[in-house]
Amino acid sequence: MDKKAYKSSEEWFSQADYDIETAKAMLKTRRYIYAVFMCHLSVEKALKGIYTKVLEKDAPKTHNLIYLYEQTKLQMPDEILRFVNNLNDLSIPTRYPDELKSMMVNYNKDRTQKIFDETKKVLSWLKEQL
């Protein structure tokens, strides 16, 4: 009877860890668009983990990182918040690319590696907030 009706923050963070490892695998196999997509998904799930911890209820079914961030009342450092804003803007184009070839040009190894590295920093910071 005392069991929570919503997914725990630990489960959300476990999935976030799984997704960042998937991003790493996509980066290694040069599937850069999917690596970026998985970076977004990883941060999204970590934010949902914070959301459930802070608000003690189910996280909303949204992909909007900024919305989730604002709901948690976290105070992200400016550089992390800037990156999360940028990553949020990549959700739709990496999920539903208008044109695959142009996306493949835009997301090369170096750019994707930077996104991956910054995502790891965000995840680390979010884990510290638990």
N, C-alpha and C positions, 0 to 999 in steps of 0.2 A: 504493500500500500504506500510506503514512503518513497518508492522508486520514482525518479523524475520522469516526466512524460516527454521530455525533450532530449535531444542528443547532447551529451556532455561536452564540455569544453575540451576535455582530454581526447575524446573521439574526433572532434573537429581538428585538433592539432595533429593527431595521428594521421589523419587524411591529408593535412597540409604537408606534413613530412613526406608522405608517400608521393604526393604530386610534385614536390620539388625534386625528388629523386627521378621521377618520370621526366621532368624538364631536363635534368642532367643527361638522361639517356637520349632524349630527343636532340639535345645539343651535340652529343657525341656522334650521333648518326646523321647530323646535318639536316635535321628536320626543324629548322629554325623557327618557322611560324608556330609550330606546335610547341616548341620549347617556350616561346613567349606566352602562348596561351596557357600552358601549364604553370608558368610563373604567376600569372594573374589568378588562376584557380587556387594556387597554393596560398597566396595572400588573402584571397576571398575567404577561404576556409579558416585561416588563422583568425581573421577578423570576426568570423561567425563564432569561433571559439571564445574570443573575448566577449562578444555580445552575449552569449549564453551565460558566461561567468558573471558578468556585470548585471545583466537585466533578469537573470534567472528565468528565461523563457526561450522558446524556440526562435532560432534566427530566421529572419524573413527570407523568402525565396527571391533573392535579388543578386545580380552580379555587380552592382554598383558599390565599389570600394569606398567611395567618399560617403555615401549614405550610411554604410555600416560603421565607418570611422566616426561620423558625427553622432550616431546613436550611442556609441560606447562612451562618449565624453572623454576619450583619451586626449592627451596633449603630445602629439608627435613632434619631434624636432623638425625644423623647417626643411632640412634636406631630405628627410624621410618622407614627409608629407608631399613635397614636390614630386618625388619619384612615384609615390602612390597615385598622385593625380595623373601623371604620365601613363603609368601602367593601367589605370582605369580607362583612359582614352584608347588603349590598345585592345580592349576586350572585344568590341564588335568587329573591327577589321581582321583580327586574328581568328575569330570564331567563324566569321562569314566573309572571307575575302571577296572583294569585287572582282579582282583579277589576280590569279595565282602567280603569274610570272612577275608582275610588278611587286607583289609582296615578297617574293623570293629575292628580288634585287634589294629591296629595302631592309630586309632582315638577314644580313650576312653574318658570318661567324663572329666578327668583332663586336658588332652592335648587340647581337644576341647574348654573347658572353657578358657584356656589361650589364645587360638587363638581368641576367641570371645572378651575377655577383651582387647587384643591388637588392634583388629579391631576397637573397640569403641574409643580407643585413637587416632588411625589414622583418623577416621572420624571427631572427634572433632578438630584435628589439621587442617584437610582440610577445615572444615567450617570456621575456623579462617582466612584462606587465602582469603576468598571471600571479 
